[in-house]
Every structure is written in structure tokens, then in C-alpha cells.
């Protein structure tokens, strides 16, 4: 913690960054994102097991970009998000300072996005046992049982779009759900509209999700949305050998093709 505060203070005092995006105390025991702009405010930074929000979600916000060059506190999901955003030409070297945090809380120094990719490649990206067990339980269901499971889960959706707002990979300036001429997806919170929204969201994140889990944590009614994107990520890895957030180069499986691909329709 002292390393992080010291580094953040040095960056602000030297003018290397204009704001530090990190974690601070919220109301009660809650933790919230903070935007530190003065060196003396760095004492407000905290870092503990409660600090799980993916802060990369703020890097593309116009109001945050207007503050000037940022530094961002980055555990593994944030590092992976930054790499995926760079692969999609949304971020580049030199646009931010990455205050990497190791699993044991040590400050990591990254000189470039390649250095971030090298670090990420040495980390285990397998799903933790509890999450793997959740997926396996759903996979054991019959197709009809899985359909009923997701229909029941989606029936609780209130269309607040907190899942979209919390996701660093949902960065379109205007979402498809906001288009009404023509209207592609029903905005109503009913069975058809909810199913359309969650299927479209899942497909847009297929092979791009970095498994931060913020969508599920943000959901006010507790829908396990992360299971959908994690499952799709596993399928993309199985079929294409690619995991999201591991390189700053474009290797998104569903946006590229090779002439030697087996499917004849590509030719």
C-alpha cells in the first residue's frame, strides 16, 4: 500500500500524470473508484480484498480523458482489459501509466504494453475451481433444463444496463439497444426483450471477456451474467486457442480469418 501511494504521489508531483484512478473508501464498508488529482490526496488510496472493480472501464470515458493522462491501479483483470482494449485500437503505449499490482500486493513496473503481455502470459488464466464448478453444473443440464435455467434468470432482469456500464469492453458510444429507427432490440423488460438483450451482449463479448466478473457483481438482481461470457470464452479458446486480454495485437477470433480455415463459406 505504501508503495502504491508513494508512486502515485511521485507521478502527480512530477506532472507525469494528471489523475490517478484507484480505490478509495466509500460509504460503510464499501469501496469505490476514486480519481486522485492532488499529491496530498494519494493518502486516500486503499488496496485490499474488497478492491475488485475493473477500473479499466473508466479509461475510455470522455469525462475521464478530459482530466489528462491517467495512471490506473491494475490487478490482473485490469491488465487484461488494457491489453484487449489496445488490441482493439482503443488504447496505445504512452496514453496511461499502469500501476500494476501483483497477487501479493506488490507494485509492478511496466514500461510498455508488451511488458504487460509478458507478465500476463506467465499468470494462470484458468477459471478458479468455484467458477469451473458453476459452469460444469450448468453443462450437466439437458438443453431444455439449460433453457429453463436462463429463462428464469433473465426473467428477473429490469433492463438497468448496469452490466453494460460496468464492462470495460462495452465502450460503443451508442449501444444497439438505444437504436429505435429501426429498433433492433426491444427495450421492454419482458421475456423476449430480456432474452434478446442478454444474447446480443454475450455474443458481442464472445472471446473478448477477460473474466473480471463485474457484470455479475453490478447486477442488482443477482443474475450470474459472467457465466455466459466465461462459457463462450472457453469455447473460443477450445476452438481457436485464443484468450482475451493476453496481447496488444488484434487476435480476436471472431473478427479475423485465415485463408486456410476449413469452412468453405469463407472462400
Secondary structure, 3 states (H helix, E strand, C coil): CHHHHHHHHHHHHHCCCCEEEEEEECCCCCEEEEEECCHHHHHHCECCCCCCCCHHHHCCCHHHHCCCCEEEEECHHHHHHHHHHHHCCCCCCCCEEEEEECCCCCEEECCCHHHHHHHHHCCCCCCCHHHHHHHHHHHCCCHHHHHHHHHHHHCCCCCCCHHHHHCCCCCCCCCHHHCECCECCCCCCCHHHHHHHHHHHHHHHCCCCCCCCHHHHHCCCCCCCHHHHHHHHHHHHHHHCCCCCCCCCCCCHHHCCCCCCCCHHHC
